[in-house]
Each structure stands twice: as structure tokens, then as C-alpha cells.
Amino acid sequence: MRLSMDEEIRTFGELQARLGLLYRKVFPHPLEPRSLVVVPSLTMDAEMLAKVTGVEHYEERLLCMLMLLRLPHTRVIYVTSQPIDPTTISYYLHLLPGIPGSHARKRLTLMSCRDAAIIPLSQKILDRPRLLQRMRKAIGDETLCHMTCFTVTALERRLAVELGIPIYGCDPALQDLGSKSGSRETFRKAGIDLPDGFERLRDEVDVSEALADLKLKNPGLKRAVVKHEEGASGEGNAVFRFDGCPAGKGGLAWVRQKLPEGLTFEAQDESWERYIAKFRQIGGIVESWVEGKDKRSPSVQCRVNPIGEAEIISTHDQILGGPSGQVFKGCTFPAEGSYRLEIQEAGRRVTEVLRSQGVLGRFGIDFVSIPQEDGWRHLAIEINLRKGGTTHTFMTLQFLTDGHFDEASGLYRTPTGQERSYYASDNLSSPMYRGLSPEDLIEISVDHGLHFHASSQQGVVFHLIGALSQFGKLGVVCVADSVAAAEALYHHTVAVLDREAERLHEGRE
């Protein structure tokens, strides 16, 4: 029988209370038995997700969690909307250091809803009682199991209660802290710099007044950005230009007249009618566009662990694209040496605020950084209170090398003390790649040495492999001893794939 909302919330709290003991007694010990349920549900706005090419295969991004099978008594239950190609699974299992693939495969349970609809995976699972029953059976001892998700909403909370296991992630009751408005309010509490702007806006009237007020306050302002309250990879953003805006209070009437055609949307094929309808539904913010030559977009990844400790996990420089450079394309690790410790410190201050409000698990904080005569100025932009585009890339590095992030330097070091960096992208794509199968990709990588070398702890790791044949899209993490070397390896990888894809098409003609 379905629990009432109050009963569900109370039961979820009781389950979450288990995490502290699990974290202290099991997590630190590699030989302790445990189970992990991976539910990579993209429980986000369906209209936004529909704009992401190959989004059907983004559930594969957490396949890096299979690396936990290197722990010999760990079991992983990985659930997806559609079955994952066996070649992709074999590819990941062969990356495991020190564990035969056959041993790991026995401890891996793959389950699928066999449902390609763009609705949250968690909802699909909840709609399938027999699948839930099989998941419970695979879990075994529920006191030694937890669940990991891309994001935690009311759907994931209900799923955790149905399975009787906690989630290593943030209580959905706190999700507003990761909204665009909640982010700005948190930055103020943390005492860190952020762009001038307005939050908790509800419609085009609020947007017009906010834009006009920004211009009145700063007559030299050239642009402002309008953002949906919830969004990912910049898809809910639009830029407004003030070219021709009159000075003084006459700006409001001008903004109202220019607002529809004056916006440039980051999402392809977006329209004012759809954009403002979504804004009315979920709200949003307006803030000043940050101008600056050689502007950077770093981010810091943080975590509050189950015993309440605040941790800095990593820093990245984001690679952005789109009409005005707000769409996430990839990243480099670590962030630029001249400022990575500064954004780490800003990230720690934000993390302490979030920790004090009960946040649990991983999250990211994005900045815009502008060079000044005496260093850099960092403006906090948003908090992603979930896993993000840099989560699986850094976890891949960790699981493959068994190294550690040195917070004092902001560098990652292998067990032998060597530095490791990477260049990563979820958006390596080309129409020519369509038709390449996972088997083709493996053959190409072997023929050209595009694989990860355990001996040197450098090389290439592919992900989003399922999106390759239909969409010509692929993810890649290129690991090397410096960012420059990792970037060179990335461009070499692209050149190889381009040549092989061209040969494939030549052979068809």
C-alpha cells in the first residue's frame, strides 16, 4: 500500500540516518561486503532534456560507477531505461585494475525498463512492481546497501522508500537551494561575490522591470542574462542586449517593447512563446552579463559526506559553447593554477552554508572569472545541487588511478606522487560518426592506441558509447600528466576518429 506523503518523508529520514554508520563502518574498508544501486535518472524538465542530442543515452554517464567492482566483495545493481550494449559493459569491465572481468561481471546486475520514453527513469521503475521486486532481491542485505542517482527529487525519494535503502544525495526538500534564485541567496550568505541581479521572478512583467532596473543602476551595462529557475548546461538561458536603450526611467518602456525580439536564446529552436511560458511556470532570475577579456568559467566540485564533513573534491575549467558561450561542452582538470585555490576557498564557504542547512552529497559551483591588474575577480553564478558534467569524468580518473586530490595544491596525484590531468567532453560529435558501432569504436581505439594504459596511468576512456551509432555523439576523457598534454591527446583522438569515419563513408560510396 502506498504511504502517505508524511509517512514517506518520515521513512526516508529514517533510511538516511543509516548512511552515517555505513560511511564509517563499510566505506573505508575495501574488503567489506556492500551493494550499490545506481539509478542514473535524469529527473529534470522533459522539454529541456528533449533539446539534448542523444539524451536517451545519458544514463550511461554513471557507468564509471562500475569501477567500484574492483572492490572484490562489492555488488552493483545498475538500472537503465533501455538495455546497454554488452560491448559497452565489457569495455568498462576491462578497465578494472587488478580484478578479472569475469569476477566483476558476476557481481554486476543489469536491469532495464525497456522503455525509451523521455520520462524519468525513476518513474519508469516505480511503474513496474515486478522490476522493483527483482531489485529488492538483488540488493540482499539492505543494511549494507545505498543508492546513487544523478539528482534526487521526490521520485527518487519514493524509490528509496520502496527499496528500503538510503540515497547518498541531497534530500529533495532542500532542492530549492540549488535553484538559480536559491544559489544567489546562498552566495550572499557565504559572503562571496556574485553578479548584480534579481531573483524569484515570475513572469515577463518581473523580467522587464528587473532588466530596466539593472540598466538604471548601471548605465554602461551592455547585456543581461535571463535564466529559468531550473536548467542544465545553459539551455534555459537567454541574453538581452541594451543597444539603443534610453538613459533614465524611460528604459522600462523601451525594455517592454524590445523584450521579445531582444532576447537571444541559448537553446536551439527556442521561441519567446515557449520560453516565457516555461518562465511563468517555474520562475527565474535576471542578472548582469559579466563582461571581460580572457574571461574564464571555472567550477569547483564539493561534497558534504554522511558524517557532516565538508569536502572539496576538484576544480575544473569549463569548455562552453552556444550562441553566447553558456552551454556546457566539456572541461579540463584541474582549473587554472593562478586561481584554482581561490575558487576552492569560495567553494568551501558555500559548502559550509549548505552543510549548515542539511545538504548531503556532491554538488558543483560555477563561477565567471575575469582577470584584473592584481589577479582575478570571481563571480559565483550557480549551484548544481546534484551530479553534473564533471562528476563522471573525475570519478573515472579516481577509479582508474587510485590516486587522490591534494587540496593544498589543487592537483591530483597518483599513488606514486605523479600529477594527472584530463581534457573531457560529452559532446564529441560529427555526422560522419553515425553508423559507427561500439565494436567499431573498440577496434579503432585498439588499432590506434586510444585506450587507457594501466602501466602509465594515462590514455583515453570513452563514454556515452550508446549514442555513437544513431547520433554520431560520444564522450571522452583524455588523461595525461598535464592539461596541455591531455588536450593534445584529445585532438589526436578526434583526428583519428575523423579519419576512420571518413574512410567508412568513402567505402559506402
ZAGUVEX-13785 format. One record per residue (C-alpha): y, x negated, z negated; residue in three letters. Coordinates in steps of 0.25 Angstrom, whole numbers. Example, Ala and Ser with C-alpha at 12.3 -4.5 7.8 and 13.67 -1.06 7.14 Angstrom:
2
Y|X|Z|residu
-18|-49|-31|ala $
-4|-55|-29|ser $
This chain:
509
Y|X|Z|residu
0|0|0|met $
14|-5|4|arg $
22|-10|-8|leu $
36|-4|-11|ser $
47|-14|-8|met $
50|-17|-23|asp $
35|-19|-25|glu $
34|-28|-12|glu $
47|-36|-17|ile $
41|-38|-31|arg $
27|-42|-26|thr $
34|-52|-16|phe $
41|-58|-28|gly $
28|-60|-36|glu $
22|-67|-24|leu $
34|-76|-22|gln $
32|-80|-37|ala $
19|-87|-33|arg $
26|-97|-24|leu $
31|-106|-35|gly $
17|-108|-40|leu $
11|-110|-26|leu $
22|-120|-23|tyr $
19|-128|-36|arg $
4|-128|-36|lys $
0|-128|-22|val $
11|-132|-12|phe $
11|-147|-17|pro $
-4|-149|-16|his $
-9|-151|-2|pro $
-24|-148|-6|leu $
-21|-135|-14|glu $
-26|-123|-6|pro $
-16|-113|-1|arg $
-13|-103|10|ser $
-1|-101|19|leu $
2|-88|27|val $
12|-91|38|val $
19|-79|43|val $
30|-84|53|pro $
36|-70|55|ser $
50|-70|62|leu $
54|-59|53|thr $
68|-58|60|met $
77|-49|69|asp $
68|-45|80|ala $
80|-45|90|glu $
83|-59|87|met $
69|-64|88|leu $
68|-58|101|ala $
78|-67|107|lys $
70|-80|103|val $
61|-84|114|thr $
47|-85|111|gly $
49|-79|97|val $
35|-74|97|glu $
30|-88|94|his $
40|-92|83|tyr $
29|-88|73|glu $
23|-101|78|glu $
34|-110|72|arg $
28|-109|58|leu $
15|-115|63|leu $
20|-128|57|cys $
14|-122|44|met $
0|-125|50|leu $
3|-139|46|met $
0|-135|31|leu $
-14|-134|35|leu $
-14|-149|33|arg $
-16|-145|19|leu $
-31|-144|18|pro $
-32|-132|9|his $
-21|-124|15|thr $
-23|-112|23|arg $
-13|-106|33|val $
-12|-91|38|ile $
-3|-91|50|tyr $
0|-77|55|val $
8|-74|68|thr $
11|-62|77|ser $
2|-68|89|gln $
-9|-78|89|pro $
-5|-92|90|ile $
-11|-100|101|asp $
-23|-109|96|pro $
-18|-121|103|thr $
-5|-120|95|thr $
-13|-119|82|ile $
-21|-131|86|ser $
-9|-139|89|tyr $
-3|-137|75|tyr $
-16|-140|68|leu $
-18|-153|75|his $
-4|-157|70|leu $
-10|-157|56|leu $
-10|-170|49|pro $
-23|-174|42|gly $
-31|-161|44|ile $
-41|-158|55|pro $
-36|-146|63|gly $
-49|-139|61|ser $
-48|-139|46|his $
-34|-134|47|ala $
-38|-123|56|arg $
-48|-117|46|lys $
-37|-115|36|arg $
-27|-108|46|leu $
-28|-93|48|thr $
-20|-88|60|leu $
-17|-73|61|met $
-9|-65|71|ser $
-4|-51|72|cys $
-6|-51|87|arg $
8|-45|89|asp $
19|-51|97|ala $
30|-41|94|ala $
43|-47|89|ile $
42|-41|75|ile $
40|-49|63|pro $
26|-55|61|leu $
26|-51|46|ser $
28|-37|50|gln $
16|-38|60|lys $
7|-44|49|ile $
11|-32|39|leu $
8|-22|50|asp $
-6|-28|51|arg $
-14|-25|38|pro $
-27|-32|43|arg $
-19|-44|46|leu $
-13|-44|32|leu $
-27|-43|27|gln $
-32|-55|35|arg $
-20|-63|30|met $
-23|-60|15|arg $
-38|-64|17|lys $
-33|-77|24|ala $
-24|-80|12|ile $
-35|-81|2|gly $
-29|-84|-11|asp $
-15|-78|-11|glu $
-10|-86|-23|thr $
-11|-99|-14|leu $
-4|-93|-2|cys $
10|-91|3|his $
17|-86|15|met $
27|-93|24|thr $
36|-86|34|cys $
47|-89|44|phe $
56|-79|36|thr $
54|-70|24|val $
58|-55|25|thr $
53|-42|19|ala $
42|-42|29|leu $
37|-56|24|glu $
38|-51|10|arg $
30|-39|13|arg $
19|-48|20|leu $
19|-58|8|ala $
16|-46|-2|val $
5|-40|8|glu $
-1|-54|8|leu $
1|-57|-7|gly $
7|-71|-5|ile $
21|-77|-7|pro $
31|-82|4|ile $
37|-95|4|tyr $
50|-90|8|gly $
63|-82|4|cys $
62|-68|-2|asp $
67|-59|9|pro $
76|-53|-2|ala $
85|-65|0|leu $
85|-66|15|gln $
100|-62|15|asp $
103|-76|10|leu $
98|-81|24|gly $
107|-71|32|ser $
120|-76|39|lys $
128|-70|28|ser $
119|-74|17|gly $
119|-88|22|ser $
135|-89|22|arg $
135|-83|7|glu $
125|-93|3|thr $
132|-105|9|phe $
145|-100|1|arg $
136|-100|-12|lys $
131|-114|-9|ala $
145|-119|-6|gly $
143|-124|8|ile $
152|-123|20|asp $
150|-112|30|leu $
158|-107|42|pro $
169|-97|39|asp $
164|-83|41|gly $
160|-69|37|phe $
146|-63|33|glu $
140|-50|30|arg $
146|-44|43|leu $
140|-31|48|arg $
146|-27|62|asp $
156|-30|73|glu $
168|-26|64|val $
164|-36|54|asp $
161|-47|65|val $
175|-44|71|ser $
182|-45|58|glu $
175|-58|54|ala $
178|-65|67|leu $
192|-61|67|ala $
194|-66|52|asp $
187|-79|55|leu $
197|-81|67|lys $
209|-77|58|leu $
205|-86|47|lys $
203|-98|57|asn $
212|-96|69|pro $
205|-108|76|gly $
191|-102|76|leu $
185|-102|90|lys $
172|-96|87|arg $
164|-88|77|ala $
149|-84|76|val $
143|-71|73|val $
129|-70|67|lys $
119|-60|64|his $
115|-60|49|glu $
101|-63|53|glu $
97|-72|64|gly $
90|-85|68|ala $
93|-96|78|ser $
107|-91|80|gly $
102|-79|88|glu $
111|-69|80|gly $
124|-77|82|asn $
136|-75|91|ala $
148|-83|94|val $
162|-77|94|phe $
174|-84|101|arg $
188|-83|97|phe $
194|-87|110|asp $
207|-79|112|gly $
207|-73|98|cys $
221|-70|94|pro $
226|-76|81|ala $
229|-68|68|gly $
223|-54|65|lys $
223|-50|80|gly $
210|-57|80|gly $
202|-45|75|leu $
205|-36|87|ala $
202|-48|96|trp $
189|-51|90|val $
185|-36|90|arg $
188|-35|105|gln $
181|-49|109|lys $
169|-48|99|leu $
158|-43|109|pro $
161|-52|121|glu $
166|-63|112|gly $
152|-66|106|leu $
142|-76|112|thr $
128|-73|107|phe $
118|-84|104|glu $
106|-75|107|ala $
103|-73|122|gln $
106|-60|128|asp $
113|-55|115|glu $
123|-43|117|ser $
134|-39|108|trp $
128|-25|106|glu $
115|-31|101|arg $
122|-42|93|tyr $
131|-33|85|ile $
120|-22|83|ala $
112|-33|76|lys $
124|-37|68|phe $
127|-23|63|arg $
112|-23|59|gln $
111|-36|51|ile $
125|-41|50|gly $
130|-55|51|gly $
141|-65|50|ile $
153|-71|57|val $
157|-86|55|glu $
166|-96|61|ser $
159|-105|72|trp $
159|-119|68|val $
165|-128|78|glu $
164|-143|79|gly $
160|-154|88|lys $
146|-160|86|asp $
142|-148|77|lys $
128|-148|71|arg $
119|-137|66|ser $
111|-143|55|pro $
102|-135|45|ser $
95|-138|32|val $
82|-132|28|gln $
79|-129|13|cys $
69|-123|4|arg $
68|-116|-9|val $
54|-119|-14|asn $
45|-109|-22|pro $
49|-116|-35|ile $
64|-115|-32|gly $
68|-129|-27|glu $
78|-130|-16|ala $
74|-140|-5|glu $
80|-146|7|ile $
69|-146|18|ile $
76|-152|30|ser $
89|-153|39|thr $
90|-151|54|his $
100|-151|65|asp $
98|-138|73|gln $
98|-138|88|ile $
106|-126|93|leu $
108|-119|106|gly $
112|-105|111|gly $
126|-101|117|pro $
134|-107|105|ser $
123|-116|99|gly $
118|-107|88|gln $
103|-105|92|val $
93|-114|85|phe $
85|-122|95|lys $
79|-134|87|gly $
82|-144|77|cys $
82|-159|73|thr $
77|-164|59|phe $
84|-170|51|pro $
98|-166|52|ala $
109|-176|56|glu $
109|-187|46|gly $
124|-186|44|ser $
124|-172|38|tyr $
109|-169|34|arg $
111|-172|19|leu $
124|-163|19|glu $
117|-151|24|ile $
105|-154|15|gln $
115|-153|3|glu $
121|-140|9|ala $
107|-134|11|gly $
104|-137|-3|arg $
116|-130|-9|arg $
112|-118|0|val $
97|-119|-5|thr $
101|-119|-19|glu $
109|-106|-17|val $
97|-99|-10|leu $
88|-105|-21|arg $
96|-98|-32|ser $
95|-85|-24|gln $
79|-86|-24|gly $
77|-91|-9|val $
64|-97|-7|leu $
58|-105|5|gly $
64|-112|17|arg $
78|-109|24|phe $
88|-116|33|gly $
103|-118|32|ile $
110|-120|45|asp $
124|-128|46|phe $
134|-131|56|val $
139|-145|54|ser $
152|-151|60|ile $
156|-166|60|pro $
168|-169|52|gln $
176|-182|51|glu $
170|-185|37|asp $
156|-179|40|gly $
150|-165|43|trp $
154|-151|39|arg $
142|-142|37|his $
144|-127|38|leu $
132|-118|34|ala $
128|-108|44|ile $
116|-100|39|glu $
103|-100|31|ile $
90|-97|37|asn $
82|-92|25|leu $
69|-94|32|arg $
61|-104|40|lys $
69|-108|53|gly $
68|-116|65|gly $
68|-129|57|thr $
57|-125|48|thr $
45|-127|56|his $
50|-140|62|thr $
52|-147|49|phe $
39|-141|43|met $
32|-147|56|thr $
38|-161|52|leu $
34|-159|38|gln $
19|-155|40|phe $
17|-165|51|leu $
22|-177|44|thr $
20|-174|29|asp $
34|-180|26|gly $
46|-176|18|his $
60|-172|19|phe $
69|-182|12|asp $
81|-174|7|glu $
89|-187|3|ala $
90|-191|17|ser $
87|-178|25|gly $
76|-185|32|leu $
61|-182|34|tyr $
51|-193|31|arg $
36|-195|33|thr $
27|-199|22|pro $
29|-214|27|thr $
44|-212|26|gly $
47|-211|41|gln $
58|-202|45|glu $
55|-190|54|arg $
64|-181|62|ser $
62|-170|73|tyr $
68|-162|84|tyr $
63|-148|85|ala $
65|-136|93|ser $
60|-121|94|asp $
66|-120|108|asn $
60|-130|117|leu $
59|-121|129|ser $
58|-120|144|ser $
54|-110|155|pro $
45|-121|160|met $
37|-121|147|tyr $
32|-107|149|arg $
17|-107|153|gly $
14|-120|144|leu $
3|-116|135|ser $
1|-122|121|pro $
-11|-130|127|glu $
-1|-135|138|asp $
9|-140|127|leu $
-2|-147|119|ile $
-7|-154|132|glu $
7|-158|135|ile $
10|-163|121|ser $
-3|-172|121|val $
0|-177|135|asp $
14|-182|131|his $
12|-185|117|gly $
20|-173|112|leu $
13|-172|99|his $
15|-175|84|phe $
9|-189|81|his $
4|-189|67|ala $
4|-204|66|ser $
19|-206|69|ser $
23|-192|64|gln $
31|-190|76|gln $
30|-181|88|gly $
31|-167|94|val $
26|-154|87|val $
27|-141|96|phe $
28|-127|90|his $
31|-113|96|leu $
20|-117|105|ile $
16|-102|108|gly $
30|-99|114|ala $
28|-110|125|leu $
20|-103|136|ser $
27|-90|136|gln $
41|-94|132|phe $
42|-109|136|gly $
46|-112|122|lys $
41|-122|112|leu $
45|-128|98|gly $
44|-143|96|val $
46|-153|84|val $
48|-167|88|cys $
46|-177|76|val $
51|-191|77|ala $
57|-202|68|asp $
72|-197|71|ser $
79|-185|77|val $
83|-193|89|ala $
68|-197|92|ala $
64|-183|89|ala $
74|-177|99|glu $
69|-187|109|ala $
55|-183|107|leu $
59|-168|109|tyr $
66|-171|122|his $
54|-179|127|his $
45|-167|123|thr $
54|-157|131|val $
54|-167|143|ala $
38|-167|142|val $
37|-152|141|leu $
47|-150|153|asp $
39|-160|162|arg $
26|-153|159|glu $
31|-139|160|ala $
37|-143|174|glu $
24|-149|178|arg $
17|-136|174|leu $
27|-127|183|his $
26|-137|194|glu $
11|-135|194|gly $
13|-120|195|arg $
22|-121|207|glu $
